[in-house]
Amino acid sequence: MAPRTGAERYFAKRMRDDDYRAAHAEARRRIDEIDSLIRAIDAQREQQGLSKAELARRAGLPPEAVRRLLSIERPNPTAGTLVALADALDLQIVARPRSKSASKRLSA
């Protein structure tokens, strides 16, 4: 499908550049990682039967911040916010090494 808007044409042109395409793929991977973490936190909130406001209260965060974080399509939380939410849900955020195949894709 051919790009229709000026923005679509612009990005289609940029994606022909190898460096831009690689940077775009890396940004997409990071966004997907954040999204996965936010979804896991929200699923745990729902499993525990907590409202967003109650989670915010337990985490010591403004209710609107938690509501926005769990409602917008592309959240960009701070590490402190994620840790506060995880603590409030009795979750642990763990960093672990990537699989060898994922590490190879990133270094290529």
PAMI-109443 format. One line per 5 residues: their letters; for each residue z, y, x of N, C-alpha, C, O. Coordinates in nm, 2 decimals. Layout:
<atoms>
A> Z:Y:X:Z:Y:X:Z:Y:X:Z:Y:X | ...
</atoms>
This chain:
<atoms>
MAPRT> 0.00:-0.12:0.08:0.00:0.00:0.00:0.00:0.12:0.09:0.09:0.14:0.18 | -0.09:0.21:0.07:-0.11:0.33:0.15:0.00:0.44:0.12:0.03:0.45:0.00 | 0.06:0.50:0.22:0.16:0.61:0.19:0.10:0.72:0.10:-0.02:0.76:0.11 | 0.18:0.76:0.00:0.13:0.86:-0.09:0.18:1.00:-0.07:0.11:1.10:-0.09 | 0.30:1.01:-0.02:0.36:1.14:-0.01:0.35:1.19:0.14:0.32:1.11:0.23
GAERY> 0.37:1.32:0.16:0.37:1.37:0.30:0.47:1.30:0.39:0.44:1.27:0.50 | 0.59:1.28:0.33:0.70:1.21:0.41:0.66:1.07:0.44:0.68:1.02:0.55 | 0.60:1.00:0.34:0.56:0.86:0.37:0.45:0.85:0.48:0.45:0.77:0.56 | 0.35:0.95:0.47:0.25:0.95:0.57:0.31:0.98:0.71:0.27:0.92:0.81 | 0.40:1.08:0.72:0.47:1.11:0.84:0.54:0.99:0.90:0.52:0.97:1.02
FAKRM> 0.62:0.92:0.82:0.69:0.81:0.88:0.60:0.69:0.91:0.62:0.62:1.01 | 0.49:0.67:0.84:0.40:0.57:0.87:0.33:0.60:1.01:0.31:0.51:1.09 | 0.30:0.72:1.03:0.25:0.76:1.16:0.35:0.74:1.27:0.31:0.69:1.38 | 0.47:0.78:1.25:0.58:0.77:1.35:0.60:0.62:1.38:0.63:0.59:1.50 | 0.59:0.53:1.28:0.62:0.39:1.30:0.52:0.32:1.39:0.54:0.21:1.44
RDDDY> 0.41:0.39:1.42:0.31:0.33:1.51:0.35:0.35:1.65:0.30:0.28:1.74 | 0.45:0.43:1.68:0.50:0.45:1.81:0.61:0.34:1.84:0.71:0.33:1.77 | 0.59:0.27:1.95:0.69:0.16:1.98:0.83:0.20:2.00:0.92:0.14:1.95 | 0.85:0.31:2.07:0.99:0.36:2.09:1.05:0.41:1.96:1.17:0.38:1.93 | 0.98:0.48:1.87:1.03:0.52:1.75:1.06:0.40:1.66:1.17:0.39:1.60
RAAHA> 0.97:0.30:1.66:0.99:0.18:1.57:1.12:0.11:1.62:1.19:0.06:1.54 | 1.14:0.10:1.75:1.26:0.03:1.80:1.39:0.11:1.76:1.49:0.05:1.72 | 1.38:0.24:1.78:1.50:0.32:1.74:1.53:0.31:1.59:1.64:0.30:1.54 | 1.42:0.30:1.51:1.43:0.29:1.36:1.50:0.15:1.33:1.58:0.15:1.25 | 1.45:0.05:1.40:1.51:-0.08:1.37:1.66:-0.09:1.41:1.73:-0.15:1.34
EARRR> 1.69:-0.03:1.52:1.83:-0.02:1.56:1.92:0.05:1.46:2.03:0.01:1.42 | 1.87:0.17:1.41:1.94:0.25:1.31:1.96:0.16:1.18:2.06:0.17:1.12 | 1.85:0.09:1.14:1.85:0.01:1.02:1.96:-0.10:1.04:2.03:-0.13:0.94 | 1.97:-0.16:1.16:2.06:-0.27:1.18:2.21:-0.21:1.17:2.29:-0.28:1.11 | 2.23:-0.10:1.22:2.37:-0.04:1.22:2.40:0.00:1.07:2.52:-0.02:1.03
IDEID> 2.31:0.05:1.00:2.33:0.09:0.86:2.37:-0.04:0.78:2.46:-0.04:0.70 | 2.29:-0.15:0.81:2.32:-0.27:0.74:2.45:-0.33:0.77:2.52:-0.39:0.69 | 2.50:-0.31:0.90:2.63:-0.36:0.94:2.74:-0.29:0.86:2.83:-0.35:0.81 | 2.73:-0.15:0.85:2.82:-0.07:0.78:2.82:-0.11:0.63:2.93:-0.12:0.57 | 2.71:-0.13:0.58:2.70:-0.16:0.44:2.76:-0.30:0.41:2.83:-0.31:0.31
SLIRA> 2.75:-0.39:0.50:2.81:-0.52:0.48:2.96:-0.51:0.48:3.03:-0.58:0.41 | 3.01:-0.43:0.57:3.16:-0.41:0.59:3.21:-0.35:0.46:3.32:-0.39:0.41 | 3.15:-0.24:0.41:3.19:-0.17:0.29:3.19:-0.27:0.17:3.28:-0.27:0.09 | 3.08:-0.35:0.16:3.07:-0.44:0.05:3.19:-0.55:0.05:3.24:-0.59:-0.05 | 3.22:-0.59:0.17:3.33:-0.69:0.19:3.46:-0.63:0.15:3.54:-0.69:0.08
IDAQR> 3.49:-0.50:0.18:3.61:-0.43:0.14:3.61:-0.42:-0.01:3.72:-0.44:-0.07 | 3.50:-0.37:-0.07:3.50:-0.35:-0.21:3.51:-0.49:-0.29:3.58:-0.49:-0.39 | 3.46:-0.59:-0.23:3.47:-0.73:-0.30:3.62:-0.77:-0.30:3.67:-0.82:-0.39 | 3.69:-0.74:-0.18:3.83:-0.78:-0.18:3.91:-0.69:-0.27:4.01:-0.74:-0.33 | 3.88:-0.56:-0.28:3.94:-0.47:-0.38:3.93:-0.53:-0.52:4.03:-0.54:-0.59
EQQGL> 3.81:-0.57:-0.56:3.79:-0.62:-0.69:3.86:-0.76:-0.71:3.92:-0.78:-0.82 | 3.86:-0.84:-0.61:3.93:-0.97:-0.62:4.08:-0.95:-0.64:4.15:-1.03:-0.71 | 4.14:-0.84:-0.58:4.28:-0.81:-0.59:4.31:-0.74:-0.72:4.42:-0.71:-0.75 | 4.20:-0.70:-0.80:4.22:-0.63:-0.92:4.26:-0.49:-0.91:4.33:-0.43:-1.00 | 4.23:-0.42:-0.80:4.27:-0.29:-0.77:4.16:-0.19:-0.82:4.04:-0.22:-0.80
SKAEL> 4.20:-0.08:-0.87:4.10:0.03:-0.90:4.07:0.10:-0.77:4.15:0.08:-0.67 | 3.97:0.18:-0.76:3.94:0.26:-0.64:4.05:0.36:-0.62:4.09:0.39:-0.50 | 4.11:0.41:-0.72:4.22:0.51:-0.71:4.34:0.44:-0.65:4.41:0.50:-0.57 | 4.37:0.32:-0.70:4.49:0.25:-0.65:4.47:0.21:-0.50:4.56:0.22:-0.42 | 4.35:0.17:-0.46:4.32:0.14:-0.32:4.34:0.27:-0.24:4.40:0.26:-0.13
ARRAG> 4.29:0.38:-0.29:4.31:0.51:-0.22:4.46:0.54:-0.20:4.50:0.58:-0.09 | 4.53:0.52:-0.30:4.68:0.55:-0.29:4.74:0.46:-0.19:4.82:0.51:-0.11 | 4.71:0.33:-0.19:4.77:0.24:-0.10:4.73:0.27:0.05:4.81:0.25:0.14 | 4.61:0.32:0.06:4.55:0.35:0.20:4.59:0.49:0.24:4.57:0.53:0.36 | 4.65:0.57:0.16:4.68:0.71:0.19:4.56:0.80:0.21:4.56:0.89:0.29
LPPEA> 4.46:0.77:0.13:4.33:0.85:0.13:4.31:0.92:0.00:4.36:0.87:-0.10 | 4.23:1.03:0.00:4.20:1.09:-0.13:4.12:1.00:-0.22:4.02:0.94:-0.17 | 4.15:0.99:-0.34:4.08:0.90:-0.43:3.93:0.93:-0.43:3.84:0.84:-0.44 | 3.89:1.06:-0.43:3.74:1.09:-0.43:3.67:1.04:-0.30:3.56:1.01:-0.31 | 3.74:1.03:-0.19:3.68:0.98:-0.07:3.65:0.83:-0.08:3.55:0.78:-0.04
VRRLL> 3.75:0.76:-0.14:3.73:0.61:-0.16:3.62:0.59:-0.26:3.54:0.50:-0.25 | 3.63:0.66:-0.37:3.53:0.65:-0.48:3.39:0.67:-0.42:3.29:0.60:-0.45 | 3.37:0.78:-0.34:3.24:0.81:-0.28:3.20:0.70:-0.19:3.08:0.66:-0.19 | 3.29:0.66:-0.10:3.26:0.56:0.00:3.21:0.43:-0.07:3.12:0.36:-0.02 | 3.27:0.39:-0.18:3.24:0.26:-0.24:3.13:0.28:-0.34:3.08:0.18:-0.40
SIERP> 3.08:0.40:-0.37:2.98:0.42:-0.47:2.84:0.47:-0.42:2.74:0.44:-0.48 | 2.84:0.54:-0.30:2.71:0.59:-0.25:2.63:0.48:-0.18:2.69:0.38:-0.14 | 2.50:0.50:-0.18:2.41:0.39:-0.12:2.42:0.38:0.03:2.41:0.27:0.08 | 2.45:0.49:0.10:2.45:0.49:0.24:2.58:0.55:0.30:2.57:0.66:0.35 | 2.69:0.48:0.28:2.82:0.54:0.33:2.82:0.55:0.49:2.75:0.47:0.55
NPTAG> 2.89:0.64:0.54:2.91:0.65:0.68:3.06:0.67:0.71:3.09:0.79:0.75 | 3.14:0.57:0.69:3.29:0.59:0.71:3.33:0.60:0.85:3.26:0.56:0.95 | 3.44:0.66:0.87:3.50:0.66:1.01:3.58:0.53:1.03:3.61:0.46:0.93 | 3.60:0.50:1.15:3.68:0.38:1.19:3.82:0.39:1.12:3.87:0.29:1.07 | 3.88:0.51:1.13:4.01:0.53:1.07:4.02:0.50:0.92:4.11:0.44:0.87
TLVAL> 3.91:0.54:0.85:3.90:0.51:0.71:3.89:0.36:0.68:3.96:0.31:0.59 | 3.81:0.29:0.76:3.79:0.15:0.74:3.92:0.07:0.77:3.96:-0.02:0.70 | 3.99:0.11:0.88:4.12:0.05:0.91:4.22:0.07:0.80:4.29:-0.02:0.76 | 4.23:0.20:0.75:4.32:0.23:0.64:4.29:0.14:0.52:4.39:0.09:0.45 | 4.17:0.13:0.48:4.13:0.05:0.36:4.16:-0.10:0.39:4.22:-0.17:0.30
ADALD> 4.13:-0.15:0.51:4.16:-0.29:0.54:4.31:-0.31:0.54:4.35:-0.42:0.48 | 4.39:-0.22:0.59:4.53:-0.24:0.59:4.58:-0.25:0.45:4.66:-0.33:0.41 | 4.53:-0.16:0.36:4.57:-0.16:0.22:4.54:-0.28:0.15:4.60:-0.32:0.05 | 4.44:-0.35:0.19:4.39:-0.48:0.13:4.44:-0.60:0.20:4.41:-0.71:0.17 | 4.53:-0.58:0.31:4.58:-0.69:0.39:4.46:-0.76:0.46:4.46:-0.89:0.46
LQIVA> 4.36:-0.69:0.50:4.25:-0.75:0.57:4.26:-0.71:0.72:4.33:-0.61:0.76 | 4.19:-0.78:0.80:4.19:-0.75:0.95:4.04:-0.73:0.98:3.96:-0.82:0.95 | 4.01:-0.63:1.05:3.88:-0.60:1.10:3.87:-0.66:1.24:3.95:-0.62:1.33 | 3.78:-0.75:1.26:3.77:-0.82:1.39:3.63:-0.80:1.45:3.53:-0.82:1.39 | 3.63:-0.76:1.58:3.51:-0.75:1.65:3.49:-0.88:1.72:3.58:-0.94:1.78
RPRSK> 3.37:-0.94:1.71:3.34:-1.07:1.77:3.20:-1.06:1.84:3.12:-0.98:1.80 | 3.18:-1.14:1.94:3.05:-1.14:2.01:2.94:-1.18:1.91:2.96:-1.26:1.82 | 2.83:-1.12:1.93:2.71:-1.16:1.85:2.66:-1.30:1.89:2.70:-1.35:2.00 | 2.58:-1.36:1.81:2.52:-1.48:1.85:2.42:-1.45:1.96:2.38:-1.34:1.97 | 2.39:-1.55:2.03:2.29:-1.53:2.14:2.16:-1.48:2.09:2.09:-1.40:2.16
SASKR> 2.11:-1.53:1.98:1.98:-1.49:1.93:1.98:-1.34:1.89:1.88:-1.27:1.91 | 2.09:-1.30:1.83:2.10:-1.15:1.79:2.11:-1.07:1.92:2.05:-0.96:1.92 | 2.18:-1.11:2.02:2.19:-1.04:2.14:2.05:-1.02:2.21:2.02:-0.92:2.27 | 1.98:-1.13:2.21:1.84:-1.13:2.27:1.75:-1.03:2.19:1.68:-0.96:2.26 | 1.76:-1.02:2.06:1.68:-0.93:1.98:1.71:-0.79:2.02:1.62:-0.70:2.03
LSA> 1.84:-0.76:2.04:1.89:-0.62:2.07:1.85:-0.58:2.21:1.82:-0.46:2.23 | 1.84:-0.67:2.30:1.81:-0.63:2.44:1.66:-0.63:2.46:1.62:-0.58:2.57 | 1.59:-0.68:2.37:1.44:-0.68:2.39:1.38:-0.55:2.37:1.26:-0.53:2.39
</atoms>
